Amino acid sequence: MPKILVCFISNNPSNLELSLSAHSQNFTAETRMLIVDTKATHAANEPLAKQHNAIHVAEEEFKENTPDEFKPLFQGAYGGNRNICLYQAFKQGANAVFFDDDTTPAENPLAQYEALFSEGKKIIAGKYLRHAAGTPQLIKYAIDAVVDYADGELESEQAKQKLEGFFAGVPPETEIPLKGVGVAGGNLGVSLYCLEKYCFFPTNYRVEDGTYGVLAKSFTGEEPYNSEDNPAVFHNKTPRENALLENLANEIKGNIIALCVKDSVEEKDSGFKHLAYNIEENSGLVFKAFNLDHLEFKQRQKNILEKASALGFEKQFSALLEIAKATPRPSEEEVKAKAQLFHYAQDNWPKALKERSA
């Protein structure tokens, strides 16, 4: 049996091939690989899966063949697919390591994961190098670029170049991990001990990894191991037009939902008695976490919309200010349904592993 199941969730065969070419250099006899993809990319990935003796799963087929009782545990393109990986690791009796298909290894993260699992670490928060920042940081970087331009610290061409990258979803490169970053699904280790007890939030909101890390102690008794010298990968983000704004409202809503789920767990509020209050409070927390308060302050202080317009980014900053003004939030009905789904998944996870593996 393998000690580690290396899990790739991918809908991009080109990205996957490049990533596997790099990561597979660190595979050993005790490493097995899993590829979870879609029906649309399954055939294109088949030669690659055979080359690496990978377990190869199309998400739609897996979900179709899951008993109705357990289908909710595997729904959602994010958390649901990660749960497919946990299930496959359980079948192999292996620890799970997740790498996104836009990563390549720094040194030998797999050897580091194996050593940390051997030391008894349960959940290991891997680190990103190169493109390490997420949406909240990108918003801050964009605001600061316009402020620096307004203050004469950046020439217009420099400011434009920075803004083009930030709004395309590409942060500045870094050679050291960002401090304060928790669990990220693109570089993550989950021990067999934990994956038998606790699963990801099966949702289409991209909060499944952060939620997994934040609530780990509630379900496994231990916080994720989060040292600055944890296994690192290079995160290689590709510029995509309008990437920052495209899913921003969705990210904000997802984070509000995740915080409300956290509240329901920590307050043991299975009846969701404080739901309206928690949505209001968490909307304020997310507003600040995404630097939208900083955006509004700089607009009042320096009229950055006017400065952004001079740089050709009026549309983007108008959209940011509109989102800040509206503070998109989910309805009580949606939050309650998602929180109930989270609790249903946790309650049924051990049974789903055993019955589906039988």
C-alpha positions in Angstrom: 0.0 0.0 0.0 1.3 3.5 -0.8 2.2 5.8 2.1 1.0 8.9 0.1 -1.7 9.4 -2.5 -0.8 12.5 -4.5 -4.1 14.1 -5.7 -4.5 16.3 -8.7 -7.9 17.9 -9.5 -7.7 19.3 -13.0 -9.7 20.4 -16.0 -6.7 21.5 -18.0 -4.7 18.7 -19.7 -1.8 21.0 -20.7 -1.4 22.4 -17.2 -1.7 18.9 -15.7 1.0 17.5 -17.9 3.5 20.3 -17.0 2.8 19.9 -13.3 3.1 16.1 -13.3 6.3 16.3 -15.3 7.8 18.3 -12.4 6.2 16.6 -9.4 6.6 13.0 -10.6 10.4 13.4 -10.3 9.8 13.2 -6.5 7.6 10.1 -6.7 8.9 6.9 -4.9 7.8 3.3 -4.7 5.5 4.4 -1.8 3.8 7.1 -3.8 0.6 6.6 -5.8 -1.2 9.3 -7.9 -4.8 10.2 -8.4 -6.2 12.4 -11.2 -9.8 13.7 -10.8 -11.0 15.4 -13.9 -14.1 15.9 -15.9 -15.7 13.9 -18.7 -14.6 16.6 -21.1 -10.9 16.1 -20.3 -10.9 12.5 -19.2 -9.9 11.0 -22.5 -7.1 13.6 -23.1 -5.7 12.7 -19.7 -5.9 8.9 -20.1 -2.3 8.5 -21.6 -0.9 10.6 -18.8 -2.7 8.6 -16.2 -1.4 5.3 -17.7 2.1 6.7 -17.9 2.1 7.3 -14.1 0.0 4.3 -13.1 -2.5 6.8 -11.7 -6.0 6.2 -10.3 -8.1 8.1 -12.8 -11.6 9.3 -11.9 -14.1 11.4 -13.9 -16.0 13.5 -11.3 -19.4 13.1 -13.0 -19.1 9.3 -13.2 -18.0 9.0 -9.5 -21.0 11.2 -8.4 -23.5 9.3 -10.6 -22.4 6.0 -9.1 -22.6 7.3 -5.5 -25.7 6.2 -3.5 -28.2 9.0 -3.1 -27.7 9.1 0.7 -24.1 10.1 0.1 -24.3 12.2 -3.1 -24.4 15.5 -1.1 -21.0 14.8 0.3 -19.4 14.8 -3.1 -21.4 17.7 -4.7 -19.7 21.0 -5.7 -16.7 21.4 -8.0 -14.4 22.3 -5.1 -15.2 20.6 -1.8 -17.0 17.7 -3.4 -14.0 16.9 -5.7 -11.6 17.1 -2.7 -13.8 14.6 -0.9 -13.4 12.2 -3.9 -9.7 12.5 -3.2 -10.1 11.8 0.5 -12.3 8.7 -0.3 -9.7 7.4 -2.8 -6.9 7.9 -0.2 -9.0 6.0 2.4 -9.4 3.1 -0.1 -5.6 3.0 -0.5 -5.0 3.3 3.2 -2.8 6.3 2.5 -2.2 9.9 3.6 -3.4 12.4 1.0 -1.3 15.2 -0.5 -3.0 17.8 -2.8 -1.2 19.7 -5.5 -3.0 22.0 -7.9 -2.1 21.7 -11.6 -0.6 25.1 -11.7 2.1 24.2 -9.2 5.7 22.8 -9.5 7.8 21.6 -6.6 10.3 23.7 -4.6 13.0 21.2 -3.5 11.1 18.0 -2.6 7.8 18.7 -0.9 6.7 15.0 -1.1 9.7 13.9 1.0 8.9 16.7 3.5 5.3 15.6 3.7 6.3 12.0 4.3 8.7 13.1 7.1 6.0 15.3 8.7 3.4 12.5 8.5 5.9 10.1 10.1 6.3 12.7 13.0 2.6 12.4 13.6 1.4 15.7 11.9 -2.2 15.4 11.0 -3.0 18.3 8.6 -0.1 20.1 7.0 -0.5 23.5 5.5 1.8 23.7 2.5 3.3 26.9 1.3 3.2 28.9 -2.0 6.2 30.6 -3.6 6.2 32.9 -6.7 2.5 33.8 -6.9 1.3 33.5 -3.4 -1.3 36.2 -2.9 -5.1 35.8 -3.1 -7.9 38.1 -3.9 -7.8 40.3 -0.8 -4.1 41.0 -1.3 -4.6 41.7 -5.0 -7.3 44.3 -4.1 -4.8 46.0 -1.7 -2.0 45.9 -4.3 -4.3 47.5 -6.9 -5.3 50.3 -4.5 -1.7 50.9 -3.4 -0.6 51.1 -7.1 -3.1 53.9 -7.8 -2.2 55.7 -4.5 1.5 55.5 -5.4 0.8 56.9 -8.8 -1.3 59.7 -7.3 1.6 60.5 -4.9 4.1 60.6 -7.7 5.9 57.5 -6.5 5.0 55.5 -9.7 5.2 56.6 -13.3 2.0 56.0 -15.3 3.4 53.1 -17.3 4.7 51.4 -14.2 1.3 51.8 -12.5 -0.5 50.5 -15.6 1.7 47.5 -15.8 1.1 46.6 -12.2 -2.7 47.1 -12.5 -2.9 44.9 -15.6 -1.3 42.1 -13.7 -3.4 42.5 -10.6 -6.7 42.6 -12.4 -5.6 39.6 -14.4 -5.2 37.7 -11.2 -1.4 37.7 -11.0 0.3 39.0 -7.8 3.9 40.1 -7.5 6.4 37.3 -7.3 7.8 36.3 -3.9 10.6 34.0 -2.9 9.3 33.6 0.7 5.9 32.3 1.9 3.4 35.0 2.9 3.0 35.1 6.7 -0.5 34.5 8.1 -1.7 32.2 5.2 -3.5 29.2 6.4 -4.6 26.0 4.6 -4.6 26.2 0.8 -5.9 23.3 -1.2 -3.3 23.6 -3.9 -0.6 22.4 -1.5 -1.9 20.5 1.4 -1.3 17.3 3.4 -4.1 15.3 5.1 -3.3 12.3 7.2 -5.2 9.0 7.0 -6.2 9.6 10.6 -7.9 12.9 9.8 -9.4 11.9 6.5 -11.3 9.1 8.1 -12.9 11.5 10.5 -13.5 14.8 8.7 -14.3 15.9 5.1 -14.3 19.1 3.1 -17.3 21.4 2.9 -18.9 20.1 -0.3 -19.6 23.4 -2.0 -19.2 25.4 -5.3 -17.8 28.3 -3.3 -14.0 28.4 -3.1 -13.9 28.3 0.7 -13.6 24.5 1.1 -9.9 24.6 2.0 -9.9 27.5 4.4 -13.0 26.1 6.1 -11.2 22.7 6.4 -8.2 24.4 8.2 -10.2 26.7 10.4 -12.5 23.9 11.8 -9.9 21.1 11.9 -9.5 21.3 15.7 -13.3 21.0 16.2 -13.4 17.7 14.3 -9.9 16.2 14.7 -8.7 17.7 18.0 -5.7 19.4 16.4 -4.9 22.6 14.5 -3.2 22.3 11.1 0.6 22.2 11.3 1.5 25.6 9.8 5.3 26.2 9.9 7.0 28.7 7.6 9.3 25.9 6.4 6.5 23.5 5.5 6.6 21.8 2.1 6.6 24.5 -0.6 5.6 24.7 -4.3 5.9 27.3 -6.9 2.4 28.7 -7.8 2.4 29.6 -11.5 -0.7 31.7 -12.2 -1.6 32.5 -15.8 -3.0 36.0 -16.5 -6.7 36.0 -17.4 -8.6 39.0 -18.4 -10.9 40.3 -15.6 -9.9 37.5 -13.3 -9.9 39.6 -10.2 -13.4 41.0 -10.7 -15.0 38.0 -12.3 -15.7 36.0 -9.2 -15.3 38.6 -6.5 -18.9 38.8 -5.4 -19.0 35.0 -5.3 -15.9 34.9 -3.2 -17.3 37.4 -0.7 -20.5 35.5 -0.4 -18.6 32.2 0.0 -16.5 33.6 2.8 -19.6 35.0 4.7 -21.2 31.5 4.4 -18.0 29.8 5.6 -17.8 32.1 8.7 -21.5 31.4 9.5 -20.7 27.7 9.3 -17.8 28.2 11.7 -20.2 30.1 14.0 -22.7 27.2 14.0 -20.0 24.7 14.9 -18.4 26.8 17.6 -21.7 28.0 19.1 -23.2 24.5 18.8 -26.1 26.4 17.1 -27.7 23.5 15.2 -31.0 25.4 15.0 -29.3 28.5 13.6 -31.0 30.8 16.1 -28.4 33.6 15.5 -28.2 33.3 11.8 -29.4 36.8 10.8 -27.0 38.4 13.4 -24.1 36.2 12.2 -24.6 37.1 8.6 -24.6 40.8 9.5 -21.5 40.5 11.6 -19.6 38.2 9.2 -20.4 40.6 6.2 -18.6 43.3 8.1 -15.6 41.0 8.8 -15.4 40.0 5.1 -15.7 43.6 4.0 -12.6 44.4 5.9 -10.8 41.2 5.1 -11.1 41.9 1.4 -9.7 45.4 1.9 -13.0 47.1 0.8 -12.8 49.5 3.8 -9.3 50.5 2.7 -10.7 51.1 -0.8 -13.5 53.4 0.4 -11.0 55.2 2.7 -8.6 55.9 -0.2 -11.5 57.0 -2.4 -12.5 59.6 0.2 -8.9 60.6 0.9 -7.5 60.7 -2.6 -10.3 60.2 -5.1 -8.6 57.1 -6.5 -11.3 56.5 -9.1 -10.3 59.7 -10.8 -6.6 58.6 -10.7 -7.5 55.1 -11.9 -9.5 56.7 -14.8 -6.4 58.6 -15.9 -4.6 55.2 -16.1 -7.4 53.6 -18.1 -8.8 51.6 -15.2 -12.0 53.5 -14.5 -14.2 50.5 -15.3 -12.4 48.2 -12.9 -12.3 50.6 -10.0 -15.9 51.6 -10.5 -16.8 47.9 -10.2 -14.7 47.5 -7.0 -16.4 50.5 -5.5 -19.8 49.3 -6.5 -19.1 45.9 -4.8 -17.9 47.7 -1.7 -21.0 49.8 -1.6 -23.3 46.8 -2.1 -21.4 44.3 0.0 -22.9 41.2 -1.7 -24.2 38.8 0.9 -26.1 35.5 0.7 -29.7 35.2 1.8 -30.5 33.6 5.2 -32.1 30.7 3.2 -28.9 30.0 1.3 -26.7 30.2 4.4 -28.9 27.9 6.4 -29.0 25.4 3.5 -25.2 25.4 3.1 -24.6 25.1 6.8 -27.0 22.2 7.0 -25.1 20.6 4.1 -21.8 21.0 5.9 -23.2 19.3 9.1 -24.9 16.5 7.0 -21.5 15.8 5.3 -19.6 15.6 8.6 -22.3 13.4 10.2 -22.4 10.9 7.3 -18.7 10.9 6.3 -17.4 7.9 8.2 -20.5 5.9 7.1 -20.0 6.9 3.5 -16.3 5.8 3.5 -17.1 2.4 4.9 -20.3 1.7 2.9 -19.0 3.0 -0.5 -15.7 1.1 0.0 -17.4 -2.1 0.8 
